[in-house]
């Protein structure tokens, strides 16, 4: 039977079939992840910024062929180091002493050029005003004193949203200093909650204070609170905030760690693998590496294993 299609259209279809392979998703370009690890802080096993950054960097180096990492310890990076970054991960103490407070315009220029920004634990807290406004822009939310709170509690993440950051991540629970009642953009514009849970009443048992409680958060008692979130900015860049990470041992939890690795990859505008970033087991021995403080003579390994659910070997 003679084709009813014009000969020119048939030739176009044939050429398209030849061209289709080039239309398929191509391997991601090389991405550079710059970790900014803050100074020593809370003692052994807590706020281990450098050890945490090294662990995450090692996991990315091993899992992603198109990712390179660099960890800067306790100092502000050079212009060259910042210029090479596709995503900047800040894991440090925050508030008035946050390293970024003196470099807001520098980071803002990078964010506006498309560089991703990730902030972990205390690094999500900056002072209200200029720093807070920048954080609303860069990552969509931040810890605001006299509004947000920082209790220790076991968060139960029973449901996860359908988002690239949650690929391969199972519902999990985690004992940590999960900050909540964060200051987000109005109407959560451009902000997607990633981890949400209902804090127990005990988290509001402390008297009012800059970090402990206030009338605003008490009015929301019993309601779900967002403790990790993803942001897509109008300038095309991405941001991610994660309030956990007080206890270094939690990085030994596969779901806890994979979610953060996925978040870094997503914020860098790379494709998160279908089953999440591939990971290897991280046991207690690996978690002891690179910590800022010496190991106590009587480290309660059994307590660490029970509370944080990691391999004690």
Secondary structure per residue as TSV (DSSP state, phi and psi in degrees):
chain	resnum	aa	ss	phi	psi
A	1	X	-	360.0	131.0
A	2	X	-	-72.0	135.8
A	3	X	-	-65.3	138.5
A	4	X	-	-89.2	-3.9
A	5	X	S	-85.6	142.0
A	6	X	-	-58.3	144.8
A	7	X	H	-58.5	-38.4
A	8	X	H	-64.0	-36.4
A	9	X	H	-70.8	-37.1
A	10	X	H	-62.0	-44.9
A	11	X	H	-62.0	-36.6
A	12	X	H	-63.5	-42.8
A	13	X	H	-62.9	-40.5
A	14	X	H	-64.4	-41.5
A	15	X	H	-66.9	-33.4
A	16	X	H	-66.5	-37.8
A	17	X	H	-62.5	-36.1
A	18	X	H	-69.9	-33.8
A	19	X	H	-83.8	-21.4
A	20	X	H	-52.6	-42.3
A	21	X	H	-53.9	-33.7
A	22	X	H	-75.2	-14.1
A	23	X	H	-85.8	-14.0
A	24	X	S	-68.8	160.3
A	25	X	-	-57.6	126.0
A	26	X	-	-89.3	157.2
A	27	X	-	-56.4	140.5
A	28	X	-	-60.4	146.7
A	29	X	-	-69.0	164.0
A	30	X	-	-61.5	137.8
A	31	X	E	-125.5	137.7
A	32	X	E	-110.8	123.5
A	33	X	E	-106.1	122.1
A	34	X	E	-107.3	116.4
A	35	X	E	-95.4	129.0
A	36	X	E	-108.3	102.9
A	37	X	E	-94.7	123.2
A	38	X	-	-74.9	177.4
A	39	X	-	-69.6	164.3
A	40	X	-	-55.1	146.8
A	41	X	-	-137.3	-82.5
A	42	X	S	-95.9	-0.7
A	43	X	S	102.7	175.2
A	44	X	T	-55.1	129.2
A	45	X	T	84.0	2.5
A	46	X	B	-139.2	141.3
A	47	X	S	50.3	43.7
A	48	X	-	-85.4	77.0
A	49	X	H	-62.3	-48.5
A	50	X	H	-67.7	-46.3
A	51	X	H	-62.6	-40.4
A	52	X	H	-64.9	-43.3
A	53	X	H	-63.8	-42.2
A	54	X	H	-63.1	-41.1
A	55	X	H	-64.6	-45.4
A	56	X	H	-66.2	-39.9
A	57	X	H	-63.2	-43.6
A	58	X	H	-62.1	-41.5
A	59	X	H	-62.7	-42.0
A	60	X	H	-67.8	-42.4
A	61	X	H	-59.1	-39.1
A	62	X	H	-77.4	-30.2
A	63	X	H	-94.7	-29.9
A	64	X	-	-121.0	110.9
A	65	X	T	-64.0	-27.2
A	66	X	T	-97.5	15.1
A	67	X	E	-119.1	131.3
A	68	X	E	-117.0	150.4
A	69	X	E	-129.7	154.7
A	70	X	E	-144.0	133.6
A	71	X	E	-112.3	119.6
A	72	X	E	-100.7	126.8
A	73	X	E	-106.3	119.4
A	74	X	S	63.8	-10.2
A	75	X	S	-115.4	161.4
A	76	X	-	-79.4	136.8
A	77	X	-	-69.4	160.8
A	78	X	-	-77.0	168.3
A	79	X	H	-59.2	-39.4
A	80	X	H	-65.4	-44.1
A	81	X	H	-63.0	-40.8
A	82	X	H	-68.9	-39.6
A	83	X	H	-64.8	-27.0
A	84	X	T	-83.8	-7.5
A	85	X	-	-83.9	136.6
A	86	X	S	-97.0	-24.0
A	87	X	E	-148.2	139.2
A	88	X	E	-113.0	124.0
A	89	X	E	-108.3	117.2
A	90	X	E	-103.7	121.9
A	91	X	E	-134.7	98.4
A	92	X	S	-161.1	174.0
A	93	X	-	-69.0	157.6
A	94	X	-	-128.9	-142.0
A	95	X	G	67.5	-143.2
A	96	X	G	-65.8	-22.1
A	97	X	G	-95.9	10.5
A	98	X	-	-60.5	129.8
A	99	X	G	-56.5	-27.6
A	100	X	G	-76.6	-17.4
A	101	X	G	-56.0	-33.1
A	102	X	G	-88.8	0.0
A	103	X	G	-132.7	30.2
A	104	X	H	-60.6	-46.2
A	105	X	H	-66.3	-36.2
A	106	X	H	-63.8	-47.7
A	107	X	H	-70.1	-33.3
A	108	X	H	-63.3	-39.9
A	109	X	H	-62.2	-41.0
A	110	X	H	-66.5	-43.1
A	111	X	H	-60.9	-42.0
A	112	X	H	-69.1	-18.7
A	113	X	T	-88.4	0.1
A	114	X	T	107.3	-0.4
A	115	X	-	-69.5	133.4
A	116	X	E	-78.5	152.2
A	117	X	E	-128.1	125.9
A	118	X	E	-122.4	132.7
A	119	X	E	-125.7	132.7
A	120	X	E	-117.4	131.4
A	121	X	G	52.9	-124.4
A	122	X	G	-58.3	-21.8
A	123	X	G	-68.6	-7.4
A	124	X	G	-85.4	-5.1
A	125	X	B	-100.9	125.3
A	126	X	-	-138.3	163.6
A	127	X	-	-65.5	149.7
A	128	X	T	-61.2	158.0
A	129	X	T	105.2	-135.3
A	130	X	H	-60.6	-46.7
A	131	X	H	-64.3	-44.1
A	132	X	H	-61.9	-41.1
A	133	X	H	-63.7	-38.8
A	134	X	H	-65.0	-39.5
A	135	X	H	-67.4	-37.3
A	136	X	H	-59.3	-38.0
A	137	X	H	-72.5	-48.0
A	138	X	H	-71.9	-48.7
A	139	X	H	-123.5	1.5
A	140	X	S	88.8	-9.6
A	141	X	E	-172.8	168.3
A	142	X	E	-163.8	168.4
A	143	X	B	-81.6	117.5
A	144	X	-	-108.5	124.9
A	145	X	T	-61.3	148.6
A	146	X	T	63.4	18.2
A	147	X	T	-139.7	-49.9
A	148	X	-	-93.1	163.8
A	149	X	B	-134.2	160.1
A	150	X	-	-130.8	53.2
A	151	X	-	-78.6	160.7
A	152	X	-	-90.9	129.6
A	153	X	E	-163.9	159.8
A	154	X	E	-91.1	112.3
A	155	X	E	-89.3	133.4
A	156	X	E	-106.2	108.4
A	157	X	E	-97.4	87.8
A	158	X	-	-84.6	-22.1
A	159	X	-	-135.8	139.3
A	160	X	-	-121.2	141.7
A	161	X	-	-73.0	161.1
A	162	X	S	-81.3	99.9
A	163	X	S	-153.0	148.8
A	164	X	G	-53.3	-31.2
A	165	X	G	-66.7	-24.6
A	166	X	G	-96.4	6.1
A	167	X	T	-61.9	128.0
A	168	X	T	76.1	3.4
A	169	X	-	-99.5	126.3
A	170	X	-	-92.2	155.1
A	171	X	-	-52.6	139.9
A	172	X	E	-150.5	169.7
A	173	X	E	-125.7	155.2
A	174	X	E	-155.1	130.4
A	175	X	E	-86.3	116.9
A	176	X	E	-159.1	177.0
A	177	X	-	-91.7	79.5
A	178	X	-	-82.6	105.9
A	179	X	-	-65.8	148.9
A	180	X	B	-151.6	-178.8
A	181	X	S	55.5	51.5
A	182	X	-	-70.4	158.8
A	183	X	E	-86.7	109.9
A	184	X	E	-105.6	169.5
A	185	X	-	-59.0	153.9
A	186	X	G	-55.8	131.1
A	187	X	G	59.3	20.8
A	188	X	G	55.6	32.9
A	189	X	T	-59.9	121.8
A	190	X	T	73.2	6.7
A	191	X	E	-110.4	128.3
A	192	X	E	-113.7	115.0
A	193	X	E	-61.5	135.3
A	194	X	E	-111.0	-46.9
A	195	X	E	-119.4	123.8
A	196	X	E	-136.6	143.7
A	197	X	E	-156.7	163.1
A	198	X	E	-97.3	113.1
A	199	X	-	-66.9	141.6
A	200	X	-	-69.5	162.4
A	201	X	G	-57.1	-31.3
A	202	X	G	-60.0	-21.4
A	203	X	G	-72.3	-12.3
A	204	X	G	-114.9	23.8
A	205	X	-	-81.3	-14.8
A	206	X	S	-80.8	154.4
A	207	X	-	-67.6	165.0
A	208	X	S	-61.5	144.1
A	209	X	B	-174.5	173.7
A	210	X	T	-56.4	-30.5
A	211	X	T	-121.3	-14.0
A	212	X	T	-96.3	-30.4
A	213	X	B	178.3	160.6
A	214	X	-	-167.5	162.3
A	215	X	H	-59.0	-31.5
A	216	X	H	-66.2	-46.2
A	217	X	H	-73.8	-33.7
A	218	X	H	-64.9	-30.1
A	219	X	T	-68.7	-17.0
A	220	X	T	-104.7	13.8
A	221	X	T	-56.4	137.8
A	222	X	T	85.2	-1.7
A	223	X	S	-100.5	152.2
A	224	X	E	-60.5	143.2
A	225	X	E	-125.1	142.0
A	226	X	E	-93.4	123.1
A	227	X	E	-115.6	-2.5
A	228	X	E	-150.1	141.3
A	229	X	E	-153.4	154.2
A	230	X	E	-116.0	146.2
A	231	X	E	-134.2	137.1
A	232	X	E	-115.5	122.5
A	233	X	-	-90.8	158.4
A	234	X	T	-64.8	-25.8
A	235	X	T	-80.3	1.9
A	236	X	S	96.3	-12.3
A	237	X	-	-81.2	172.1
A	238	X	E	-128.6	156.9
A	239	X	E	-142.0	159.6
A	240	X	E	-147.3	134.0
A	241	X	E	-119.3	138.8
A	242	X	E	-141.6	116.5
A	243	X	-	-89.1	-12.6
A	244	X	-	-76.9	-179.1
A	245	X	-	109.9	12.0
A	246	X	S	-68.3	-50.5
A	247	X	B	-87.0	120.3
A	248	X	G	-60.6	-29.6
A	249	X	G	-63.8	-23.0
A	250	X	G	-66.3	-19.5
A	251	X	G	-67.7	-12.3
A	252	X	G	-78.4	-11.0
A	253	X	S	-81.7	121.6
A	254	X	H	-57.7	-42.6
A	255	X	H	-72.1	-40.3
A	256	X	H	-58.2	-47.8
A	257	X	H	-72.6	-43.1
A	258	X	H	-63.2	-38.4
A	259	X	H	-59.5	-41.9
A	260	X	H	-68.8	-40.2
A	261	X	H	-63.6	-44.1
A	262	X	H	-58.5	-41.6
A	263	X	H	-63.3	-41.1
A	264	X	H	-64.5	-44.1
A	265	X	H	-63.1	-45.0
A	266	X	H	-63.9	-43.0
A	267	X	H	-65.2	-26.7
A	268	X	T	-79.5	1.1
A	269	X	T	69.4	25.0
A	270	X	-	-92.9	162.9
A	271	X	-	-80.2	122.0
A	272	X	-	-74.3	128.5
A	273	X	-	-52.5	151.9
A	274	X	T	-53.5	-39.1
A	275	X	T	-103.2	20.5
A	276	X	-	85.2	170.2
A	277	X	S	-62.6	127.1
A	278	X	-	-60.9	138.7
A	279	X	-	-134.1	154.1
A	280	X	-	-106.1	160.0
A	281	X	-	-62.3	137.5
A	282	X	-	-116.6	112.2
A	283	X	-	-99.1	-177.0
A	284	X	H	-61.7	-38.0
A	285	X	H	-60.2	-41.9
A	286	X	H	-68.2	-34.9
A	287	X	H	-70.7	-21.2
A	288	X	H	-76.6	-18.6
A	289	X	T	-66.2	141.8
A	290	X	T	67.6	12.6
A	291	X	-	-70.2	151.6
A	292	X	S	-73.1	-26.9
A	293	X	S	-115.2	156.5
A	294	X	-	-70.4	145.9
A	295	X	-	-65.8	133.0
A	296	X	-	-61.3	150.5
A	297	X	T	-63.2	-32.4
A	298	X	T	-118.4	73.5
A	299	X	-	-78.1	124.8
A	300	X	-	-81.7	83.0
A	301	X	H	-63.4	-39.8
A	302	X	H	-63.5	-39.1
A	303	X	H	-65.0	-42.4
A	304	X	H	-59.7	-44.1
A	305	X	H	-63.0	-45.1
A	306	X	H	-69.1	-44.9
A	307	X	H	-73.8	-40.7
A	308	X	H	-108.9	-2.8
A	309	X	-	62.8	40.0
A	310	X	-	-111.1	163.5
A	311	X	-	-69.0	122.1
A	312	X	-	-83.6	3.8
A	313	X	-	-71.9	360.0
